[in-house]
Amino acid sequence: MSLTFYFAPMSTASITEAVLAELGIPFDLVKLNISVGETKKPEFLKINPNGRVPVIVHEGVAIWESSAITMYLGEVFGVDKKLYPAPGPKRGEAMKWIAWSNVTLAEPASRLFASLPLEEQGDAETNSQEALAPEMKSSVIMEKAKADLVDYLRILNEGLEGRSFLIGEYSLADTHLQGIVGWIGSLGIDLKSFPNVTEWLKHCYERPAIAKLMEG
Ligand SMILES: N[C@@H](CCC(=O)N[C@@H](CS)C(=O)NCC(=O)O)C(=O)O
């Protein structure tokens, strides 16, 4: 089997890195440096015309978008390992959270990230496509993004009520969302206001594969 993973540190690709670590499957790693434009080179644009990571190439087929990658890897490698549900309602539930986190939750997080002064953007790699000139950053945009994030984190908090993980047992849906929620926490959103989320995140960080990645 051939599996290549195109990655950049401190980027959305960290989600796929965690998914691959949980699955424990072998792959070839191609590390790109966003800040020097490696994601915009013609040879990479042939693999992902969006010029973004993560991308996996499995058996010669390129798959981009982190949510699609998590669901694909889950379906192909995760079911036997009890990290992704077999087809059916549980799988639907996992897909719901994965898609929601990328489409709905990450949207105001990206707005907030873009509106923050550079020194408050944390260690995340600058995303050349979403970078805003300093004069375009406004406190109105920032406050609206924060308010939207609070609304969505409340939905996540309610979704976790009475359960340790998103679909009951730990799954790649948790692996995926911990990456996005951890990033949101680094943007100055106080996750402590969402006790179920805080507790869940702590349990995700205790997973050996994730703890190892966090050690660096
Ligand atoms: N929706 C995409 C977003 C991927 C994305 O925005 N990746 C950024 C890093 S966080 C990137 O590769 N940026 C490269 C660039 O801006 O040149 C996904 O979930 O995979």
The ligand as an ORCA input file, in Angstrom:
! r2SCAN-3c Opt
* xyz 0 1
  N     -10.444     23.471      4.521
  C      -9.072     23.025      4.421
  C      -8.185     24.132      4.982
  C      -6.718     23.816      4.797
  C      -5.876     25.062      5.067
  O      -6.375     26.196      5.162
  N      -4.568     24.852      5.160
  C      -3.665     25.966      5.344
  C      -2.837     25.792      6.616
  S      -3.831     25.901      8.058
  C      -2.664     25.998      4.187
  O      -2.246     24.962      3.720
  N      -2.295     27.183      3.728
  C      -1.312     27.287      2.716
  C      -1.225     28.655      2.151
  O      -2.008     29.525      2.567
  O      -0.361     28.829      1.290
  C      -8.900     21.716      5.193
  O      -9.604     21.515      6.171
  O      -8.072     20.888      4.783
*
